[in-house]
Amino acid sequence: MGNADTKLNFRKAVVQLTTKIQPVDPSDDAFWSQFWSESITNIQDVFTLIPATEIRVLREECPSNLATLCYKAVERLVHAADSSCATQQEHCTVINCVRILTRLLPYIFEDPDWRSFFWSSLPSSSKQQFKNDSENPEGQVEESIPLAQSLLNALCDLLFCPDFTVYSNKKFGPDKHEDLHSIDSCEFIWEAGVGFAHAAPHDPRLDNNRNEILKLLLTCFSQAMYHPPGSESEAPNKWVQHFTSPENRHALPLFTSLLNVLCAYDPVGLGLPYNHLLFTDSREPLVETALQLLIVTLDWDSSSQCSQLNAIDEQSGMIHENLFINYLSRIHREEDFAFMLHGFTRLLKNPLIQTYLPNSNKKVQNHQELLVFFWKVCDFNKKFLYYVLKSSDVLDVLVPILFHLNDSRADQSRVGLMHIGVFILLLLSGERNFGVRLNKPYTATVPMDIPVFTGTHADLLVVVFHKIITTGHQRLQPLFDCLLTILVNGEFYCVSISLANSARALSKGDFHGRGAGHLRKSSRLRSAMGVPSPSHLAPTTMDSSLAFLTNQERLQSQIIGLPAT
């Protein structure tokens, strides 16, 4: 009953805000506190009690009220960070402010006239100074930072707030809390792993609070999605730029926390069957949000936008550097690489796990984001890429990718997954170690709709690519050259490919139809026809050679377009 009254009061405040003809006084704390002092239990309540239509009405008809609501919410967050967010009531206030801003920001970004609102110069968060500024006859206002910068700084401080988002070490006793502005956040990294060896106790409450704040950060970074195509959409994302810049003193512990939380996550846990149905996993939502945040922050590379940034630098004298990319590129210890690679493979292999009890293991669904992040890590840290290639675990990356490629080949909504998977294999296939690893016998039991075969991982590669080319949808044709390039790159180091799989790729008219025209133009297939295997492998390639010789005349006449001999 009490919860219903709380929601009713919250709803009344929203209605009052949208129906008042005169702007609500910013100093009316009794009114504004209704939005964050009540214990709204989850973000779904906020989304339900603040409908989208009413937000747009508020934006168009009562813009001053919307601006004041955003300003007051940010003010409360800044105040909570200044006071170290020490009480349970402040925890509730912060979470509700975060939820309200998460709800409002998309509707601010969709209106071109509002996009600069958070980056405009505003008075400091103190109400008294705001009043003094308005009464200053000379109009001289002390230099202030944009509202967006105040918001980002407060959120980053709150992500390392003891007893709210991190576990407190109780150095200062139970009655004295650490000052967030002087705290060394590197001592409060969320999870052990890269650059941090001490694992903090797991607390679902802390995970939920972290996830709420990270979702607001993702919402802030999404402003670029609302820009129409053009010069404005190519401009740097100021939110991400500030978050990843040296101005964010928590950049290093934030990057390390997000990376370690992702790579240390084990959805299976102790392996208890159906444990995901018996217990709530508070870590999975945090891992998904952390993964998305890492992709967004690594997607902004200052070096790719140097022309625009140079103009900014000339005016402000500031150096813009993406510290997240910098920190990622500087990881070099093998134990860190092992930790990251095992984290990747653990999550990528999760959908492939087979048990005697149906649906007894928890399945994660963020494999596309994992592949995108894996690509970015290999792109920015070549030492990690070389570590992956020399490790036997590279096959633990290959098999899940082939599984997802085979599973997505006929689904047009998963073209992006197909592209990133093929590009990763193309990147790996350019190295000798990858081709050598393909000779390892394939003994896994992965649930793929492919013919049963006995052979190596090279055979698995041929079978899956054969399925993609012959049964994939039309939009995959631009990838055919990449698939053939991967096969050509691997051919040099394959000891053997079984006769059945060689024949499958070369016979039965498999290359007829929609793929034949594209393959006739492929220089990669022409190269494959004329490239012999290395001499030290020649004695063991009899199966593939026999299949090739058997079908050589048909291939030359039907695919390559050469006269039959």
C-alpha positions in Angstrom: 0.0 0.0 0.0 2.8 2.3 0.9 4.5 1.6 -2.5 1.3 2.5 -4.3 1.1 5.8 -2.5 4.7 6.5 -3.4 4.0 5.9 -7.1 0.8 8.1 -6.9 2.7 11.0 -5.4 5.4 10.7 -8.1 2.8 10.6 -10.8 1.1 13.7 -9.4 4.4 15.6 -9.4 4.9 14.7 -13.1 1.3 15.8 -14.0 1.8 19.0 -12.1 5.1 19.7 -13.9 3.5 19.3 -17.3 0.3 21.2 -16.6 1.5 24.3 -14.8 1.2 27.4 -17.0 3.8 29.3 -15.0 7.4 27.9 -14.6 7.9 26.1 -11.3 10.2 28.1 -9.0 13.7 26.4 -9.0 14.0 27.2 -5.3 10.9 25.2 -4.4 12.7 22.3 -2.9 9.5 20.8 -1.6 8.2 20.3 -5.1 11.4 19.1 -6.8 12.3 16.7 -4.0 9.2 14.6 -4.9 11.0 13.3 -8.0 13.9 11.6 -6.1 13.0 11.4 -2.4 10.5 8.7 -2.9 11.6 5.0 -3.1 10.8 4.1 -6.7 11.8 0.4 -6.8 13.1 0.1 -10.3 13.7 2.0 -13.5 10.6 0.4 -15.2 8.5 2.4 -12.7 10.1 5.7 -13.9 9.6 4.8 -17.5 5.9 4.0 -16.8 5.2 7.0 -14.7 6.8 9.5 -17.1 5.3 8.7 -20.5 7.1 9.7 -23.7 4.2 11.9 -24.9 4.3 13.9 -21.7 8.1 14.4 -22.0 7.6 15.8 -25.5 4.8 18.1 -24.2 7.0 19.3 -21.4 9.8 20.0 -23.9 7.6 21.9 -26.3 5.2 23.8 -24.0 7.1 24.1 -20.7 10.8 24.1 -21.7 11.8 26.0 -18.5 10.4 23.2 -16.3 12.2 20.5 -18.3 15.5 22.5 -18.0 15.0 23.0 -14.3 14.2 19.3 -13.7 17.4 18.3 -15.5 19.4 21.0 -13.7 18.0 20.0 -10.3 18.7 16.3 -10.9 22.3 17.0 -11.8 22.6 19.3 -8.8 21.5 16.5 -6.5 24.1 14.1 -8.0 26.9 16.7 -7.6 25.8 17.3 -4.0 25.8 13.6 -3.3 29.3 13.2 -4.7 30.5 16.2 -2.6 29.0 14.6 0.6 30.3 11.1 -0.2 26.8 9.8 -0.5 27.0 8.4 3.0 23.4 7.6 4.0 20.8 5.2 2.7 18.5 8.2 1.9 21.2 9.7 -0.3 21.6 6.4 -2.1 17.9 6.4 -2.9 18.1 10.0 -4.1 21.1 9.3 -6.4 19.5 6.3 -8.0 16.2 8.1 -8.7 18.0 11.1 -10.1 20.0 8.7 -12.4 16.8 7.0 -13.5 15.0 10.3 -14.3 17.9 11.5 -16.4 18.1 8.2 -18.2 14.5 8.7 -19.1 14.7 12.3 -20.1 18.0 12.5 -22.1 16.8 10.7 -25.3 14.0 13.2 -25.7 16.4 16.1 -25.3 18.8 14.7 -27.8 16.1 14.1 -30.5 15.4 17.9 -30.6 18.2 19.9 -32.4 17.4 23.0 -30.3 18.1 21.1 -27.1 21.3 19.2 -28.0 23.5 22.0 -26.8 21.6 22.4 -23.5 23.9 20.2 -21.4 27.0 21.9 -22.9 26.0 25.4 -22.3 27.7 27.5 -19.6 25.6 27.4 -16.4 26.1 28.8 -12.9 27.6 26.5 -10.3 25.3 24.0 -8.6 24.9 26.1 -5.6 21.4 27.7 -5.4 22.8 30.7 -3.5 25.3 31.4 -6.2 22.6 31.0 -8.9 20.5 33.7 -7.1 23.6 36.0 -6.6 24.4 35.7 -10.3 20.9 36.8 -11.3 21.1 39.8 -8.9 24.5 40.9 -10.2 23.9 44.2 -11.9 27.1 44.0 -14.0 26.3 40.5 -15.2 29.7 39.2 -14.2 29.5 35.5 -13.6 32.4 33.4 -12.5 33.6 30.9 -15.1 31.6 27.7 -14.8 31.8 24.3 -16.3 29.0 22.9 -18.6 26.3 20.9 -17.0 27.3 17.8 -18.9 30.8 18.0 -17.5 29.4 18.4 -14.0 27.2 15.4 -14.6 30.0 13.2 -15.9 32.4 14.1 -13.1 29.7 13.4 -10.5 28.9 10.0 -12.0 32.5 9.0 -12.2 33.0 9.9 -8.5 29.9 8.0 -7.6 31.1 4.9 -9.4 33.8 4.6 -6.7 31.7 5.5 -3.7 32.3 3.2 -0.7 29.2 1.3 0.4 27.3 2.5 -2.6 29.2 1.2 -5.7 32.4 -0.3 -4.2 33.1 -2.3 -1.1 34.4 -0.1 1.8 37.7 -1.0 3.4 36.5 0.7 6.6 39.8 2.5 7.1 38.1 5.5 8.5 35.8 3.7 10.9 32.0 3.2 10.6 31.1 6.8 11.3 33.5 8.5 8.9 33.3 8.1 5.2 36.0 8.7 2.6 36.0 12.0 0.7 35.2 11.1 -2.9 37.3 13.9 -4.3 40.5 12.8 -2.6 39.9 9.0 -2.7 42.4 6.9 -4.7 39.9 5.0 -6.9 42.7 2.7 -8.1 42.4 0.9 -4.7 38.7 0.3 -5.4 38.7 -1.4 -8.8 35.7 -3.6 -9.0 37.2 -6.9 -9.9 40.6 -8.6 -9.9 42.4 -9.1 -13.2 44.4 -6.7 -15.3 46.4 -4.4 -13.1 44.6 -5.4 -9.9 45.1 -8.6 -7.8 42.6 -8.2 -5.0 39.1 -9.4 -5.5 36.5 -7.5 -3.6 33.5 -9.4 -2.1 30.6 -9.7 -4.4 27.6 -7.7 -3.4 24.5 -7.7 -5.7 23.4 -4.3 -4.3 26.7 -2.7 -5.5 26.3 -4.3 -8.9 22.8 -2.9 -9.3 23.9 0.6 -8.4 26.9 0.4 -10.8 24.6 -0.8 -13.6 22.2 2.1 -13.1 25.0 4.7 -13.4 26.6 2.9 -16.4 23.3 2.9 -18.2 23.0 6.7 -17.7 26.5 7.1 -19.1 25.5 5.0 -22.1 22.4 7.2 -22.6 24.7 10.3 -22.5 27.0 8.8 -25.1 24.0 8.0 -27.4 23.6 11.6 -28.5 25.4 10.8 -31.8 22.5 8.5 -32.7 20.1 11.4 -33.0 22.2 13.4 -35.4 21.1 13.3 -39.1 23.8 12.2 -41.6 26.1 15.1 -42.4 28.9 17.2 -40.9 27.2 17.3 -37.5 27.2 13.5 -37.2 31.0 13.4 -38.0 31.8 15.8 -35.2 33.5 14.4 -32.0 31.1 13.1 -29.3 31.8 15.6 -26.5 30.4 13.2 -23.9 32.8 10.4 -24.8 35.6 12.8 -25.4 35.4 14.2 -21.9 34.8 10.7 -20.3 37.9 9.3 -21.9 40.1 12.4 -21.5 42.7 13.2 -18.8 40.1 15.5 -17.3 38.4 12.3 -16.0 40.7 11.4 -13.0 38.9 8.0 -12.8 39.7 7.0 -16.4 42.2 4.3 -15.5 40.3 2.5 -12.7 37.1 2.8 -14.7 38.7 1.1 -17.8 40.3 -1.6 -15.6 37.0 -2.2 -13.7 35.0 -2.6 -16.9 37.5 -4.9 -18.5 38.0 -7.1 -15.4 34.3 -7.4 -14.8 33.8 -8.6 -18.3 36.7 -11.0 -18.5 36.2 -12.5 -15.0 32.5 -13.2 -15.5 31.5 -16.9 -15.6 27.8 -17.4 -16.3 28.0 -21.1 -15.4 29.6 -20.5 -12.0 30.0 -23.7 -10.0 28.0 -25.7 -12.6 24.9 -26.3 -10.5 22.1 -27.3 -13.0 19.4 -24.8 -13.4 21.1 -22.4 -11.0 20.0 -19.4 -13.2 16.4 -20.4 -12.5 16.9 -20.6 -8.8 19.1 -17.5 -8.2 19.2 -14.0 -9.7 22.5 -13.2 -11.4 23.1 -9.5 -10.6 26.5 -9.7 -12.4 25.1 -10.5 -15.9 23.3 -7.1 -16.5 26.5 -5.3 -15.3 28.7 -7.3 -17.6 26.4 -6.5 -20.6 26.4 -2.8 -19.8 30.2 -2.8 -19.2 30.8 -4.5 -22.6 28.6 -1.9 -24.4 30.3 1.0 -22.6 33.8 -0.4 -23.6 32.8 -0.6 -27.2 31.4 2.9 -27.3 34.5 4.4 -25.6 36.9 2.5 -27.8 34.9 3.5 -31.0 36.0 7.1 -30.6 39.6 7.4 -31.8 41.1 10.9 -31.7 43.6 10.1 -34.4 40.8 9.4 -36.9 39.3 12.9 -36.3 42.5 14.9 -36.2 41.4 17.5 -38.6 38.4 18.5 -36.5 40.3 18.2 -33.3 43.2 20.3 -34.5 40.8 23.2 -34.9 39.5 22.7 -31.4 43.0 22.5 -30.0 43.9 25.8 -31.7 41.1 27.5 -29.9 41.2 25.8 -26.5 44.9 24.8 -26.3 43.7 21.4 -25.0 45.1 18.0 -26.0 42.4 15.4 -26.7 43.4 11.8 -26.1 41.3 8.7 -25.7 42.8 7.2 -22.5 40.8 4.1 -22.9 42.5 3.3 -26.2 45.8 4.3 -24.7 45.4 2.0 -21.7 44.3 -0.9 -23.9 47.2 -0.6 -26.2 49.7 -0.6 -23.3 48.7 -3.9 -21.8 51.7 -6.2 -22.3 52.0 -8.9 -19.6 51.3 -12.4 -20.7 49.3 -13.2 -17.6 47.0 -10.2 -18.5 46.6 -11.5 -22.0 45.8 -15.0 -20.7 43.2 -13.5 -18.4 41.6 -11.6 -21.2 41.7 -14.4 -23.7 40.2 -16.9 -21.3 37.4 -14.5 -20.5 36.6 -14.1 -24.2 36.6 -17.8 -24.9 34.6 -18.6 -21.8 31.8 -16.3 -22.9 32.0 -17.1 -26.6 31.8 -20.8 -26.0 28.9 -20.5 -23.5 26.1 -21.1 -26.1 28.0 -24.2 -27.3 27.9 -26.0 -24.0 26.0 -29.3 -24.2 24.6 -31.1 -21.1 22.4 -34.1 -20.5 19.8 -31.9 -18.9 18.1 -29.6 -21.4 18.5 -25.9 -20.7 20.3 -26.6 -17.5 23.1 -24.1 -18.1 22.8 -20.3 -18.3 23.2 -18.9 -21.9 24.6 -15.4 -22.6 23.3 -13.5 -25.6 25.9 -10.8 -26.1 28.1 -12.8 -28.6 28.0 -10.0 -31.2 29.2 -7.4 -28.8 31.9 -9.8 -27.7 33.1 -10.2 -31.2 33.1 -6.4 -31.8 35.1 -5.9 -28.6 37.5 -8.7 -29.5 38.1 -7.1 -32.9 38.9 -3.7 -31.2 41.3 -5.3 -28.7 43.2 -7.0 -31.6 43.2 -3.7 -33.5 44.5 -1.5 -30.8 46.9 -4.1 -29.1 48.9 -6.1 -31.7 50.8 -7.8 -28.9 47.5 -9.4 -27.8 46.7 -10.4 -31.3 50.1 -12.2 -31.6 49.5 -13.8 -28.2 46.2 -15.2 -29.4 47.8 -16.6 -32.6 50.6 -18.4 -30.8 48.2 -19.8 -28.2 46.3 -23.1 -28.6 43.2 -21.2 -27.4 42.9 -19.6 -30.9 40.8 -22.6 -31.8 38.5 -21.7 -28.9 37.9 -18.4 -30.7 37.5 -20.1 -34.2 34.9 -22.7 -33.3 32.4 -20.3 -31.6 32.7 -17.9 -34.6 32.0 -20.6 -37.0 29.1 -21.7 -34.9 27.6 -18.2 -35.0 28.3 -17.8 -38.7 26.6 -21.0 -39.5 23.7 -20.2 -37.3 23.2 -16.7 -38.8 23.8 -17.4 -42.5 20.1 -17.3 -43.4 19.0 -14.5 -41.0 19.1 -11.1 -42.7 18.9 -9.3 -39.4 22.2 -10.7 -38.3 24.3 -9.5 -41.3 26.4 -7.4 -38.9 27.3 -10.5 -36.9 28.3 -12.3 -40.1 30.6 -9.4 -41.2 32.4 -9.0 -37.9 32.9 -12.8 -37.6 34.3 -13.1 -41.1 36.6 -10.1 -40.6 38.0 -11.6 -37.4 38.8 -14.9 -39.2 40.3 -12.9 -42.1 42.5 -11.1 -39.6 43.6 -14.3 -37.9 44.2 -16.2 -41.2 46.9 -13.8 -42.3 49.3 -15.3 -39.7 51.1 -18.6 -40.1 50.3 -19.9 -36.6 46.6 -19.8 -37.4 47.0 -22.0 -40.4 49.2 -24.4 -38.5 46.6 -24.7 -35.7 43.9 -25.7 -38.2 45.6 -29.1 -38.4 44.5 -30.0 -34.9 41.8 -32.8 -35.0 38.3 -31.6 -34.5 36.7 -33.6 -31.7 34.2 -31.2 -30.2 30.4 -31.8 -30.2 29.1 -28.4 -31.2 25.3 -28.3 -32.0 25.6 -27.2 -35.7 23.4 -28.3 -38.6 26.4 -29.5 -40.7 27.2 -33.0 -42.0 28.9 -35.3 -39.6 32.6 -35.6 -40.5 35.9 -36.8 -39.2 38.8 -34.5 -39.7 40.6 -31.3 -38.6 39.5 -27.8 -37.8 40.4 -27.0 -41.4 37.6 -29.5 -42.4 35.2 -27.6 -40.1 36.2 -24.4 -41.8 35.5 -25.8 -45.3 32.2 -27.3 -44.3 30.9 -24.1 -42.6 32.1 -21.8 -45.5 30.5 -24.3 -48.0 27.2 -23.9 -46.1 27.4 -20.1 -46.1 28.2 -19.8 -49.8 25.5 -22.3 -50.9 22.7 -21.6 -48.5 23.3 -18.1 -47.2 21.1 -15.2 -48.2 21.9 -12.7 -50.9 23.3 -10.0 -48.8 26.3 -12.2 -47.9 27.7 -12.2 -51.4 30.2 -9.3 -50.7 31.7 -11.6 -48.1 32.5 -14.4 -50.6 35.9 -13.0 -51.5 36.8 -12.8 -47.8 35.8 -16.4 -47.3 37.9 -17.6 -50.2 40.8 -15.5 -49.0 40.6 -17.2 -45.6 40.6 -20.6 -47.3 43.6 -19.6 -49.5 45.5 -18.3 -46.5 44.9 -21.6 -44.6 45.8 -23.8 -47.5 49.5 -23.2 -47.2 49.6 -24.8 -43.8 46.9 -27.5 -43.9 48.4 -31.0 -43.6 45.3 -32.6 -44.9 41.7 -32.0 -45.7 39.5 -35.1 -45.8 38.4 -36.4 -49.2 34.7 -36.0 -48.4 35.1 -32.3 -47.4 37.3 -31.6 -50.4 34.8 -33.1 -52.7 31.9 -31.3 -51.0 33.5 -28.0 -51.8 34.4 -28.9 -55.4 31.5 -31.1 -56.7 27.8 -31.5 -57.0 27.3 -28.1 -58.7 27.6 -26.4 -55.3 28.9 -23.2 -56.9 26.1 -22.9 -59.4 23.3 -20.3 -59.0 23.6 -16.9 -57.3 27.2 -17.4 -56.1 28.7 -18.7 -59.4 28.8 -15.3 -61.1 30.6 -13.7 -58.1 33.0 -16.6 -57.9 33.9 -16.4 -61.6 35.2 -12.9 -61.0 37.1 -13.8 -57.8 40.8 -13.4 -58.1 41.1 -15.4 -54.9 39.6 -18.5 -56.4 41.9 -18.2 -59.4 44.8 -18.0 -57.0 43.6 -21.0 -55.1 43.6 -23.0 -58.3 47.2 -22.3 -59.0 48.9 -22.2 -55.6 50.5 -25.5 -54.6 50.9 -26.6 -51.0 54.3 -26.1 -49.4 56.7 -28.9 -50.2 57.0 -30.1 -46.7 53.2 -30.7 -46.5 52.8 -32.2 -50.0 52.9 -35.9 -49.1 50.0 -35.6 -46.7 47.6 -33.6 -49.0 46.5 -36.6 -51.1 42.8 -36.3 -50.3 42.4 -32.7 -51.3 44.7 -33.1 -54.3 42.6 -36.1 -55.5 39.4 -34.2 -55.1 40.9 -31.2 -56.9 42.1 -33.3 -59.8 38.8 -35.1 -60.1 36.9 -31.8 -60.4 39.6 -29.7 -62.2 38.0 -29.8 -65.6 34.5 -28.9 -64.3 35.9 -26.1 -62.2 37.9 -24.5 -65.1 34.9 -24.6 -67.4 32.0 -23.7 -65.1 33.5 -21.4 -62.5 36.8 -19.9 -63.7 35.6 -19.5 -67.2 38.8 -21.1 -68.7 38.7 -23.6 -71.5 38.6 -27.2 -70.3 41.7 -29.2 -70.8 
